[in-house]
Amino acid sequence: MQRIYLTGFMGAGKTTIGRYLAERLHVPLLDTDEYIEERIGKPIKQIFAEEGEAAFRKYERELLRELPPDKVIITTGGGMVIQKENRDWMKQTGTVIYLHCEFSEIVKRLAGDNTRPLFSERDLHRFEALWKQRLPYYREADWVVHTTDKSVGQIVDEIIALIKQEQ
């Protein structure tokens, strides 16, 4: 098994699935958003507010190249895929799995969450446009796993089956 990158829109389940997948496979988990927060010393929302989205995307790009080459599950931020060089790097250094979730389910999952700088329940039109804009990038993944209406266990089992199929 090589690196496994979990991509998908915010609320698709990357962090939760990543935790359980890493546990089942007995490999480390690295969450790129958490890593950036630790490295920069402030929450993502604060980075966006003080430095802007462009600075955050630069941190993402730099971090991706610093990751250890070991067997690891890497959960990416929802916007990691918008930069072509990030998509290319992930494909070159691991297996990319897109966790797809229907938009209506994402809105339910994120209801009341004020920690995400690009999510606003007051502007769902703009939020849906962002989701649609990123879909083609997500679909460049090696595999697509649907997370809507599935349990964490079902999703993890599906991913493990895909990994075994690749070996």
Buried (B, 14 or more C-beta within 10 A) or exposed (E): BBBBBBBBBBBBBBBBBBBBBBEBBEBEBBBBBBBBBEEBEBBBBEBBEEBEEEEBBEBBBEBBEEBEEEBBBBBBBBBBBBBEEBBEBBBEBBBBBBBBBBBEBBBEBBEEEEEBBBBEEEEEEEBBEBBEEBEEBBEBBBBBBBBBEBEBEEBBBBBEEBBEEEE
